[in-house]
């Protein structure tokens, strides 16, 4: 059962493939905002993985993310996602990304929805 308080943390190292220049979201070799967002979503998934029922997954619904500081190639970025609200199938997380020294790289809110994987995919056909 998913409940407020579930959380997960993961550390990522910025590579050339994670930069704004590589992802096309800019032309500088620093962590790209789209990659930071992907990391936040991945850690949000980690936070509830063990609480999901058989055949369930979560899908993204809404994101609010402030990318506040640059991170150069080689920097380690710790990302934490914590469930702060559950309303039926809707799960809202606070997310924060920090450098090893505690400097906040970005923060925000991710909302995901619990779905039955097969039923969700069947609606695509």
N, C-alpha and C positions, 0 to 999 in steps of 0.2 A: 504494500500500500504506500502510495506517495504521500508524504506529509512535509509540512514546513520544517526546516532544519536539516534536511538531507543536503549534503554538499559533496563537492569533489574539487581537487586541485591537481593541476598538471603543469610541468615546466617544459617550455619549448625553447629551442635555440633558433634565432633568426638566421636563415640561410639566404643565399642569393635568390633562390626561388620564391622567397617570402616578401621580397621588396616591392615597393610601388613601381619601380622601373620594370620588373619582371611581370607583374600582374596587370600593367597598363593603367594603374590608377594614379599615375604620376611619373616623374622621370628621375626620382632620387633613389639611391640605394639604401633606403630605410624601410622598416616594417610597414607593409601596406595595410591600410585600414580594412580592406576586404579579408586579408589573412587574419588579422586580429579578431574580426567578427567570426570567422570560421573556427578559430581556436575557442572562443567563448561558447559557441554553439556545441562544439565537441565536448567540452567539459560539462556543459549543462546536461548533455546526454549521459555522460558518465555518472552524474549525481543521482540519477533515478534508475539507471539500468537494472540494478538488482531488485528494485521495487515493482517493476513491470510484470504483468501477467504473461503467461505463455501466448505468443503470437502478437503481443503488443509492442509498439514503438512510439516514439514521439516525433512530431513534425513541427517545423518552425512556423510561427504565426505572426510574430511582431518583434521588432528589435529597436532599442534606443541605446545608442553607443556613442560616448564622447571619447575620441582618440586624442589624448592630451599631451603626450610627449613622444618624441622620436626614439626609435631603437635601431642602432646600427647592426649590420651583419655581425654575427658572433655573440650578440647580447642574449642573455637568458631572460625569459619573460615567464613569470609564474601567473597562471590564470586560475581563479577560483570562482565557482558558481555555487550559489546557495539557494535552495528553494525557499521562497518567502511567502508564497500564497498558492493555495490549491482550491479550485472551484470546479468540482466535477472533473471533467477531462482536461481543463485548462491548468497549466502549471507555469507560474511566474518565478523567475530567478533574478537575484542581484548578481552581477558579474563584476569582477575587478581584475585587472592585469597590472602586475608590478615588476619592476626590475629587482634584482637581488638585494639592492640597498633599500628597498621599500618605496622607492619613487613610483607613484602611480602613472602607468602608461595609458590606461583607459579604464572606463567604468560605465556601467549602464544597467539595462534590464533586458532580459530575454524572455519571451513568452512562447511556450510550446504547447501542443495539444496531444494528448494520448489518443492513439488510434489503433484499430486492429489492422495489422500489416496487410493481410490478404484482402480484406474488404476495401481498404484504401486503394490498393493497387488495382482491384477489379473495376473501380470506377474510372480508371484511365483508359480502358479499352473502348 
